Amino acid sequence: MRKLLRQIVFLVLMGALVVVSGGCGGGSDSQYPVVNADGAVLPKDPTNWTKAEKLAWINQGSLLLDQMVSQEFRGRMTGDIGYERAARWAAANFKAWGLEPLDGSYFQDFNISYSMPVNKSPVIKILVNGEIWKSTENGDYIDDEFVKDIMSAHGTNTGTVRSKVTFLGYGIDATGDNVYANSEFKHINQATVYRNDFNEYVGLTWDAGADPAKDAPKKTPLDVANRVVIFRNATPNSLGNVDYRPSPIIGGALEPEDYKYTVGNDWIRHDEHYIKIGVARQRKAAGVLYNQMVANPNIRYQPSVGDTPFQIALVGSIGRNTDDGTLSETTYTNGTGDSKLLNDLFAKQLEIEAASGGTKHTLTDLIARARTVKSPYPGGDGPVRTVPMKNFGDGKGQVPDYPQFLYQATADLFKGPDSTEGALKSPYDKNYDASIATNSFNFDDSIEIEITTEAESAEDAKGMNVIGLVRGSEFPDEYVIYMTHFDHCGFVGPYMTAGAADNGGGSTANMIAARYAAMMAAAGNKPKRSLVFILDGAEESGMNGAKKAAAWFADNGREKVKAVFHTDSSFGKGNGNISLSTSMTTPLAPLVDDLLDSNQGRGHPWGYDASDIYPGATITMRSPTATRAAKYVGRPRTDTAAWQDADMPFVIDVSAREQDSTTSLYHAPYNDRNYVSDRLLAILGIATANNMYTVANK
């Protein structure tokens, strides 16, 4: 009801506060209105904004974001009609505000393959001896808009698959046999491969009468062809996709601050969701139950294998308070791997083994072994973990969470160094045999999983970036760029994922910066270098848009790109206290002092006291920091990587967050308008526009 009322209010406001675009050339025609909020103009005194001037720009941001997350734009999944509508609307705004097209068009087109679940959530059934034991259709698992045990996954196919089941832990094969992962990340320095004998496509077994707590296991490759596989996100050590070095180390010893990023190199390929899923599909798995509850964790479209529709479904926990079983829209517990459905599968496997009189003991043996694994304290002699007890909100009270226990045991066995000293001197770390870390196994043949999904798919759809330009007065062919990804995740079954925080908020800040910069230029204050505003597509499904944009600028002279500002996921709606932060790659370090004296440094043009727009609120400016060029600003699956891979590591990451904000779930239905503050977007956009001028005039 609140969403319906908000949409009605939005339409009324739009009728009063917008100018309808007509005849926008360059392919920018749009049936949706250009947003020009009343009073959102240049301040009379840029150093002393009035309350009314601030509120007008806050309203400008509010109206922009309202339209971005509207039902008409369908969650802006690149390739879907909703994204195209949003792109044409944004281009119409750029044209109406006086921004020029780049290279003759407001659009950069690219191809994209995508698959988006629609209409209904996946139907998941657990069958035992051919009979349905648990089923989403029978209400065994929760599937509300904001509270879930299961969720649709992008990249899946329309159809039904029914198969036996294999548990693969974290789903990693770090060996040289993993051709798919190694080829996708072939630019990573191969000299830094770390523990490359770790392979969870291997199962451990013990003969009857053996003691799993003491005796060495047998290692047997697991053939996952025509089976549904289960694995979770992340890696079993603490190093993942943020610990990524894009270039090889040329000779000599590593500097201490470099060590962990080098260790992380071998893990980036295994921390990428689409890599794990792609490896399973290459090995002819029938589908994946992914223990991760985000609608589209950079999953690429996975076409069917022959006549079998490859299925992906997400299992975990969203909105469930695991302490007392109550349901909460803002509780996100999946980060620990909690899953009622997986817990049921493990419980059934243990029940079958217990009833076998000892003839079946696979999972029982693995748990016995895991009970002996010591936590990775210095020296390698920490205490053993106990099986965690969880309340899955089903009213049955505390029950053992065996899947989580096996994840923890693998992580304990596989704990990597947390410092250079630890890596070089730790006997625990050096002596461990990674080849037997796995806790993978085949479930009993009597257990099957059936998954049914309906999805919209296209293997050659059209995506597009939206680009507007404020022409420079002295060096028009040199560029300062502001880039934010414009897409989100469309639908997950019947539920739209609006992407208000990721990255509607960042895109709104971009459009505010664009309009503000265009106004400054029109008023006679033109930047010396051209300012470019890019709303790019497909960040959530392969970074196709960022790669397209980076390639264009590289082909036209990468030396002409002086800086790339970037925002992803600025959000929060709390007590009004706004914090802005900036980090940049080393080549831009000389700009630190300039930015400190600009609007993302020591002071925002609105001042530190924001109580005139929210009682008691403040604006805090964090000092800009410069990061070594060898480390990405952002993550390898964030758009900044495309620019750095194109040898343009001139990235300034800018973000804003409202403190004490309500938690918003990433890539899910309630990452919606209610979790993003209007004032935050205007503050970030105007600060970034001023900062772009600072760099452009340097």
KARANOR-V819527 format. One record per helix or strand of 3 or more residues. SS is the DSSP state (h for helix, s for strand). FROM is the first residue (numbers start at 1). TO is the last residue. If there is no record, write none. Layout:
((SS	FROM	TO) (SS	FROM	TO))
//
This chain:
((h	2	17) (h	51	68) (h	71	73) (h	81	96) (s	100	102) (s	107	118) (s	123	128) (s	131	135) (h	136	138) (s	148	152) (s	159	167) (h	179	184) (h	190	192) (s	202	205) (s	218	221) (s	227	232) (h	256	271) (h	273	282) (s	287	291) (s	311	320) (s	327	332) (h	334	336) (h	340	355) (h	362	370) (h	402	413) (h	420	425) (h	427	431) (h	434	436) (s	440	442) (s	447	453) (s	455	470) (s	475	485) (s	491	493) (h	500	522) (s	529	536) (h	539	541) (h	544	555) (h	558	560) (s	561	566) (s	578	585) (h	586	596) (s	618	621) (s	625	627) (h	640	645) (s	651	658) (h	673	675) (h	678	696))
//
